[in-house]
Amino acid sequence: MARLRCLFAVFLVVFVGGLSFADPSASLVCMGAALVTWVGWRRGRGGRRVACVLVMGDLGRSPRMLYHTLSLARHGFSVTAVGYHGAKPHRDVLNNDNIKIVYLTEIKTATKFGPKVFQYGVKIFVQTLQICYVLLKIDAPSYMLLQNPPGLPAIAVVWTICLLRGSKFIIDWHNYGYTIMGLTHGDHHPIVLIAKWYEHFFGKLSDLNLCVTEAMKEDLRVNWSIKTESVPSNLEQTAFTELSITGDVTYVHGRPALLLSSTSWTEDEDFSILLKALEEYEGFITSGIKLPSLVCVITGKGPLKKFYNHQIEKINFKYVHICTPWLEAEDYPVLLGSGDLGVCLHKSTSGLDLPMKVVDMFGCHLPVCALYFQCLPELVKHEENGLIFKNSHELAEQLKLLFTDFHHERNKLGVFKRNLKEAKMVQWDKNWDEIVLPLLASSD
């Protein structure tokens, strides 16, 4: 029976990698990769605690997956973290002897010939070979943990290799890939419909599943039949603080408010909402309403950063200053801990995920104004730890409300901060030990 399963898996590797191609040599390459995998599976089975965490994206900008990596390493696993080059991972990951990082080569354009569908097919095929090659080189893991999205072609390929090597396949559902594709192509585009079928069919083949919200957990259970678990003179002075000769650091009188946001600068975050709100906020000050100037820091890298920087340059702000830096992992929580208010514009293509940026902000006791979507209230409690808005005007009104007399600790912003400090937030390690670790133990 095991041999039949392996042969079936070999066929799937060939099928996934060579579906769109008539070139027999390409299929032979896939077949060779699959056979080598089979050999590695038979040779690598044993009692070692080995795990692989795979991200088909910037590894350094995948905090949740790096948390998984650290948690596995903390429990004695030898972990290989696989992903693309980009941001530098946190030093706790880099300095852990139980963690090895393997970087993939990013494939932006595999070919410039033929229609876009063909180019996309070539890219998928090359990625299939790349994943197979990398996962063949590592020790046979007990568990392979994959972030989704993106899941095409990774879900099918990783499942196949897990079948061959006797590994447990775990998917951490952050969102649905097909809903993200729908932003560009439309919900009823053939590619989107195929991606939805693919994600649905192969997603059900995983051994274990994790997700980010109760709403997604329920959606996966009801609509996809997938059972999941849901798992900061003599005076030195800046614009915000000053250091006295006695060594005391205090806020500068009349300082600006520090407004923070972070983004990957993609289509699922519309920063025109924030820019319009800031223009309206500046209008409040111009009309005579007593409000502080704003320093708005938007961190991150991404394809639309240049576009929005160009839009920002066109606006003639007098009381608002916007900067868009990139921060290392160690510096980001320091910035969050220094802020007055966070803004989240994540709108969720599925309505079922949660923005990690808000989790980071709350972990640093930073209140948040967040754009409404279906399951956001699971995280952002309106009028308790932040406010939820639906458009730029509502956001502008919330900024006016929160920054009125914002130096006074008893204003609404101060109440939100105290509520966050007093809230018993479940820490990652505790939550992981209570939910994920028993799953691993029960599946052995």
C-alpha positions as CSV (number, residue, x, y, z in Angstrom):
1,M,0.0,0.0,0.0
2,A,2.8,2.4,0.9
3,R,4.5,1.7,-2.4
4,L,1.3,2.4,-4.3
5,R,1.0,5.7,-2.5
6,C,4.5,6.7,-3.4
7,L,3.9,5.8,-7.1
8,F,0.8,7.9,-7.0
9,A,2.7,10.8,-5.5
10,V,5.4,10.5,-8.2
11,F,2.7,10.9,-10.8
12,L,1.3,14.0,-9.1
13,V,4.7,15.7,-9.1
14,V,4.9,15.1,-12.8
15,F,1.4,16.3,-13.3
16,V,1.7,19.5,-11.2
17,G,5.0,20.4,-12.7
18,G,4.3,19.5,-16.3
19,L,0.6,20.1,-16.7
20,S,1.0,23.0,-19.2
21,F,3.9,21.6,-21.3
22,A,4.3,19.2,-24.1
23,D,8.1,19.0,-23.7
24,P,8.8,15.4,-22.5
25,S,12.2,16.4,-21.1
26,A,10.5,18.6,-18.6
27,S,8.4,15.7,-17.3
28,L,11.5,13.6,-17.1
29,V,13.1,16.2,-14.9
30,C,10.1,16.1,-12.6
31,M,10.1,12.3,-12.6
32,G,13.8,12.3,-11.7
33,A,13.2,14.7,-8.9
34,A,10.4,12.6,-7.6
35,L,12.4,9.4,-7.7
36,V,15.3,11.1,-5.8
37,T,12.8,12.2,-3.3
38,W,11.6,8.6,-2.8
39,V,15.1,7.6,-2.2
40,G,15.6,10.4,0.3
41,W,12.3,9.4,2.0
42,R,13.4,5.7,2.4
43,R,16.8,6.8,3.6
44,G,15.7,9.6,5.9
45,R,13.0,8.0,8.0
46,G,13.9,7.8,11.7
47,G,13.2,9.2,15.1
48,R,14.9,12.5,14.7
49,R,12.9,15.6,15.6
50,V,13.2,17.5,12.3
51,A,10.8,20.1,10.9
52,C,10.7,22.3,7.8
53,V,8.9,25.7,7.6
54,L,8.2,26.9,4.1
55,V,7.2,30.4,2.9
56,M,6.9,31.2,-0.8
57,G,7.6,34.8,0.0
58,D,10.0,37.1,1.9
59,L,11.1,35.0,4.9
60,G,12.1,38.0,7.0
61,R,8.7,39.6,6.5
62,S,6.8,36.5,7.6
63,P,6.7,36.9,11.4
64,R,4.1,34.3,12.1
65,M,6.1,31.6,10.3
66,L,9.3,32.7,12.1
67,Y,7.4,32.4,15.4
68,H,6.6,28.8,14.4
69,T,10.2,28.2,13.6
70,L,11.4,29.6,17.0
71,S,8.7,27.6,18.8
72,L,9.7,24.3,17.1
73,A,13.3,25.0,17.8
74,R,12.5,25.7,21.5
75,H,11.0,22.3,21.7
76,G,14.0,20.5,20.4
77,F,13.3,20.3,16.7
78,S,16.0,20.9,14.2
79,V,14.3,23.3,11.8
80,T,15.0,24.3,8.3
81,A,13.2,27.6,7.4
82,V,12.8,28.0,3.6
83,G,11.8,31.3,1.8
84,Y,13.0,34.1,-0.3
85,H,15.7,36.7,0.4
86,G,14.5,40.1,1.6
87,A,14.2,41.5,5.0
88,K,16.7,40.3,7.6
89,P,15.1,37.8,10.0
90,H,15.1,38.6,13.7
91,R,18.4,37.8,15.5
92,D,16.7,35.2,17.6
93,V,16.2,33.2,14.4
94,L,19.6,33.9,13.0
95,N,21.4,33.0,16.3
96,N,19.6,29.8,17.1
97,D,21.7,26.7,16.5
98,N,18.6,24.6,15.9
99,I,17.5,26.7,13.0
100,K,19.0,26.6,9.5
101,I,17.8,29.1,6.8
102,V,17.7,28.0,3.1
103,Y,16.9,30.8,0.6
104,L,15.0,30.2,-2.6
105,T,15.9,32.2,-5.8
106,E,13.0,34.5,-6.6
107,I,11.6,33.9,-10.0
108,K,10.1,37.1,-11.3
109,T,9.8,36.3,-15.0
110,A,10.7,32.8,-16.2
111,T,10.1,33.7,-19.8
112,K,9.0,36.8,-21.8
113,F,7.7,34.8,-24.8
114,G,4.1,33.9,-25.4
115,P,0.9,34.9,-23.8
116,K,0.7,35.7,-20.1
117,V,-1.0,32.4,-19.2
118,F,2.0,30.6,-20.8
119,Q,4.5,32.8,-18.9
120,Y,2.6,32.1,-15.7
121,G,2.6,28.4,-16.4
122,V,6.4,28.4,-17.0
123,K,6.9,30.2,-13.7
124,I,4.8,27.6,-11.8
125,F,6.7,24.8,-13.5
126,V,10.1,26.3,-12.5
127,Q,8.9,26.9,-8.9
128,T,7.8,23.3,-8.8
129,L,11.3,22.1,-9.7
130,Q,12.8,24.6,-7.3
131,I,10.7,23.4,-4.3
132,C,11.4,19.8,-5.1
133,Y,15.2,20.5,-5.3
134,V,15.3,22.4,-2.0
135,L,13.2,19.9,-0.1
136,L,15.3,17.0,-1.4
137,K,18.5,18.5,0.0
138,I,17.2,18.8,3.6
139,D,17.0,16.0,6.2
140,A,13.7,14.2,6.0
141,P,11.4,16.2,8.3
142,S,8.8,14.8,10.7
143,Y,6.6,17.9,9.8
144,M,6.5,20.3,6.9
145,L,4.7,23.5,7.7
146,L,3.6,25.7,4.8
147,Q,2.2,29.2,4.8
148,N,-0.8,29.8,2.5
149,P,-1.1,32.0,0.5
150,P,0.7,31.7,-1.8
151,G,-0.1,28.1,-2.3
152,L,0.2,27.6,-6.0
153,P,2.1,25.3,-6.7
154,A,3.5,24.8,-3.2
155,I,0.5,23.0,-1.6
156,A,0.4,20.1,-4.1
157,V,4.2,19.8,-4.3
158,V,4.8,19.9,-0.6
159,W,2.0,17.4,0.0
160,T,3.5,15.1,-2.6
161,I,6.9,15.2,-1.0
162,C,5.4,14.7,2.5
163,L,3.7,11.6,1.1
164,L,7.0,10.3,-0.3
165,R,9.1,11.1,2.7
166,G,6.6,10.1,5.4
167,S,6.3,13.7,6.8
168,K,3.2,15.2,8.3
169,F,1.9,18.1,6.2
170,I,0.7,21.2,8.0
171,I,-0.9,24.3,6.4
172,D,-1.1,27.6,8.2
173,W,-4.0,29.4,6.5
174,H,-3.4,33.2,6.6
175,N,-5.9,33.9,3.8
176,Y,-7.2,32.4,0.6
177,G,-4.9,32.8,-2.4
178,Y,-7.7,32.9,-5.0
179,T,-9.3,35.9,-3.3
180,I,-6.0,37.8,-3.6
181,M,-5.8,36.8,-7.3
182,G,-9.4,38.1,-7.7
183,L,-8.2,41.6,-6.9
184,T,-6.3,41.7,-10.2
185,H,-8.3,39.4,-12.5
186,G,-11.8,39.5,-11.1
187,D,-13.7,36.9,-9.1
188,H,-14.9,35.0,-12.2
189,H,-11.8,34.9,-14.2
190,P,-10.8,31.3,-15.3
191,I,-7.4,31.6,-13.6
192,V,-9.1,32.6,-10.3
193,L,-11.7,29.8,-10.6
194,I,-8.9,27.2,-11.2
195,A,-6.9,28.6,-8.3
196,K,-10.0,28.3,-6.1
197,W,-10.5,24.7,-7.1
198,Y,-6.8,23.9,-6.6
199,E,-6.7,25.5,-3.2
200,H,-9.9,23.6,-2.2
201,F,-8.9,20.2,-3.5
202,F,-5.2,20.1,-2.3
203,G,-5.9,22.0,0.9
204,K,-8.0,19.1,2.1
205,L,-5.1,16.7,1.8
206,S,-3.1,18.2,4.6
207,D,-2.7,16.3,7.9
208,L,-3.1,19.3,10.2
209,N,-4.3,22.9,9.7
210,L,-3.9,26.1,11.5
211,C,-5.6,29.4,10.8
212,V,-5.6,33.0,12.1
213,T,-9.2,33.6,13.1
214,E,-12.3,31.9,14.3
215,A,-14.1,33.1,11.2
216,M,-11.7,31.4,8.9
217,K,-11.7,28.3,11.1
218,E,-15.5,28.1,10.6
219,D,-15.3,28.9,6.9
220,L,-12.8,26.1,6.3
221,R,-14.9,23.7,8.3
222,V,-18.2,24.5,6.7
223,N,-17.3,25.3,3.1
224,W,-14.1,23.3,2.6
225,S,-14.5,20.4,5.1
226,I,-11.2,21.3,6.7
227,K,-10.7,21.1,10.4
228,T,-8.3,23.7,11.8
229,E,-7.0,25.2,15.1
230,S,-6.9,29.0,15.5
231,V,-3.5,30.1,17.1
232,P,6.6,45.6,20.5
233,S,23.5,74.0,26.3
234,N,23.5,70.4,28.1
235,L,20.4,68.9,26.5
236,E,19.8,66.3,23.8
237,Q,16.5,66.8,22.0
238,T,14.4,65.3,19.2
239,A,11.1,66.4,17.9
240,F,9.5,64.2,20.5
241,T,11.8,63.8,23.5
242,E,14.6,65.5,25.4
243,L,17.4,64.2,27.6
244,S,18.3,66.5,30.5
245,I,21.7,66.8,32.2
246,T,20.4,64.5,35.0
247,G,19.7,61.7,32.5
248,D,15.9,62.0,32.6
249,V,14.1,61.5,29.3
250,T,10.8,63.4,29.0
251,Y,8.4,64.4,26.2
252,V,9.0,67.8,24.6
253,H,6.2,70.2,25.4
254,G,4.0,70.7,22.4
255,R,5.4,67.7,20.6
256,P,3.7,66.3,17.5
257,A,1.7,63.1,17.7
258,L,3.3,60.0,16.2
259,L,0.9,58.0,13.9
260,L,2.2,54.6,12.7
261,S,1.2,52.2,10.0
262,S,2.9,49.3,8.2
263,T,2.2,47.8,4.9
264,S,3.6,45.6,2.1
265,W,2.4,48.3,-0.3
266,T,0.1,46.0,-2.3
267,E,-3.4,46.3,-3.7
268,D,-5.1,44.9,-0.6
269,E,-4.3,48.1,1.3
270,D,-5.7,51.3,0.0
271,F,-3.5,54.1,1.4
272,S,-5.5,56.8,-0.4
273,I,-7.9,56.4,2.5
274,L,-5.2,57.5,5.0
275,L,-4.0,60.3,2.7
276,K,-7.6,61.7,2.4
277,A,-8.1,61.5,6.1
278,L,-4.8,63.3,6.8
279,E,-5.9,66.1,4.4
280,E,-9.1,66.4,6.3
281,Y,-7.2,66.4,9.6
282,E,-5.0,69.2,8.3
283,G,-8.2,71.1,7.4
284,F,-9.4,70.8,11.0
285,I,-6.2,72.5,12.2
286,T,-6.5,75.2,9.6
287,S,-10.0,75.9,10.6
288,G,-8.9,76.6,14.2
289,I,-9.5,73.3,16.0
290,K,-6.7,72.8,18.5
291,L,-4.9,69.6,17.4
292,P,-1.2,68.5,17.4
293,S,0.8,68.3,14.3
294,L,1.3,64.7,13.0
295,V,4.3,62.7,12.1
296,C,3.0,59.8,10.1
297,V,5.5,56.9,9.7
298,I,4.5,54.2,7.2
299,T,7.0,51.3,7.2
300,G,7.4,48.5,4.7
301,K,8.5,47.5,1.2
302,G,6.4,46.6,-1.8
303,P,5.4,47.3,-5.4
304,L,3.1,50.3,-4.8
305,K,5.5,52.2,-2.5
306,K,6.8,54.4,-5.4
307,F,3.3,55.1,-6.5
308,Y,2.1,56.3,-3.1
309,N,5.3,58.3,-2.4
310,H,4.6,60.2,-5.6
311,Q,1.0,60.8,-4.4
312,I,2.4,62.1,-1.0
313,E,4.8,64.5,-2.8
314,K,1.8,66.1,-4.6
315,I,0.0,67.0,-1.3
316,N,1.1,70.3,0.2
317,F,0.9,69.4,3.9
318,K,1.7,72.1,6.5
319,Y,0.9,70.3,9.8
320,V,1.4,66.7,8.7
321,H,4.8,65.1,7.9
322,I,4.8,61.6,6.2
323,C,7.9,59.3,6.0
324,T,8.1,55.8,4.6
325,P,11.2,54.1,6.0
326,W,12.1,50.4,6.0
327,L,13.1,49.0,9.4
328,E,15.0,46.0,10.5
329,A,13.0,43.4,12.6
330,E,14.7,44.5,15.9
331,D,13.8,48.2,15.3
332,Y,10.1,47.8,14.4
333,P,8.8,47.0,17.9
334,V,10.8,49.9,19.3
335,L,9.0,52.2,16.9
336,L,5.6,50.7,17.8
337,G,6.3,51.1,21.5
338,S,7.1,54.8,20.9
339,G,3.9,55.6,18.9
340,D,0.7,57.3,19.9
341,L,-1.7,55.6,17.5
342,G,-1.6,52.9,14.8
343,V,-3.6,52.8,11.6
344,C,-4.4,49.5,9.8
345,L,-5.8,49.6,6.2
346,H,-5.8,45.9,5.7
347,K,-9.1,45.1,4.0
348,S,-8.8,41.3,3.7
349,T,-9.7,39.7,0.4
350,S,-11.5,36.9,2.1
351,G,-12.7,38.8,5.1
352,L,-11.5,35.8,7.2
353,D,-7.9,36.6,8.2
354,L,-6.4,39.0,10.7
355,P,-3.7,41.6,10.2
356,M,-0.5,40.6,12.0
357,K,0.4,44.3,12.1
358,V,-2.4,44.9,14.6
359,V,-1.3,42.0,16.8
360,D,2.2,43.6,16.8
361,M,0.8,47.0,17.7
362,F,-1.4,45.6,20.5
363,G,1.7,43.7,21.8
364,C,3.4,47.1,22.2
365,H,0.3,48.6,23.8
366,L,-0.4,50.8,20.8
367,P,-4.1,51.5,20.2
368,V,-5.3,51.1,16.6
369,C,-7.8,52.6,14.2
370,A,-8.6,49.9,11.7
371,L,-10.5,49.6,8.4
372,Y,-13.6,47.4,8.9
373,F,-13.9,43.9,7.4
374,Q,-15.9,40.8,8.5
375,C,-13.9,39.3,11.3
376,L,-11.9,42.3,12.5
377,P,-13.9,42.6,15.7
378,E,-12.3,39.3,16.8
379,L,-9.2,41.4,17.3
380,V,-10.1,45.1,17.4
381,K,-12.7,45.9,20.1
382,H,-14.4,49.1,19.1
383,E,-14.3,51.7,21.8
384,E,-12.1,49.4,24.0
385,N,-8.7,49.0,22.4
386,G,-9.2,51.1,19.3
387,L,-11.7,52.3,16.8
388,I,-13.1,50.7,13.5
389,F,-13.8,52.9,10.5
390,K,-15.3,52.3,7.1
391,N,-14.0,55.3,5.0
392,S,-11.6,58.2,5.1
393,H,-14.1,60.6,6.6
394,E,-14.7,58.3,9.6
395,L,-10.9,57.9,10.0
396,A,-10.4,61.7,10.0
397,E,-13.1,62.1,12.7
398,Q,-11.5,59.4,14.8
399,L,-8.1,61.1,14.5
400,K,-9.7,64.4,15.6
401,L,-11.4,62.7,18.6
402,L,-8.3,60.8,19.7
403,F,-5.8,63.7,19.3
404,T,-7.9,66.3,21.0
405,D,-6.1,67.0,24.2
406,F,-4.0,63.9,23.5
407,H,-1.3,64.9,26.1
408,H,-3.9,64.3,28.8
409,E,-3.7,60.8,30.2
410,R,-7.5,60.7,30.8
411,N,-8.5,61.2,27.2
412,K,-9.9,58.4,25.1
413,L,-6.5,57.5,23.6
414,G,-5.1,57.1,27.2
415,V,-8.1,54.9,28.1
416,F,-7.3,52.6,25.1
417,K,-3.7,52.3,26.1
418,R,-4.6,51.4,29.7
419,N,-7.0,48.8,28.5
420,L,-4.3,47.2,26.4
421,K,-1.8,47.2,29.3
422,E,-4.4,45.6,31.5
423,A,-5.7,43.1,29.0
424,K,-4.4,39.5,29.4
425,M,-3.1,38.9,25.9
426,V,-2.2,35.3,25.2
427,Q,1.5,35.2,24.4
428,W,2.7,33.3,21.3
429,D,4.7,30.7,23.2
430,K,1.9,29.8,25.6
431,N,-0.7,29.7,22.8
432,W,1.6,27.6,20.6
433,D,2.3,25.2,23.4
434,E,-1.4,24.8,24.1
435,I,-2.7,24.4,20.6
436,V,0.0,23.4,18.1
437,L,2.2,21.2,20.3
438,P,-0.6,18.7,21.2
439,L,-1.5,18.4,17.5
440,L,2.1,17.3,16.7
441,A,2.1,14.9,19.6
442,S,-1.3,13.4,18.7
443,S,-0.3,12.9,15.0
444,D,2.9,10.9,15.8
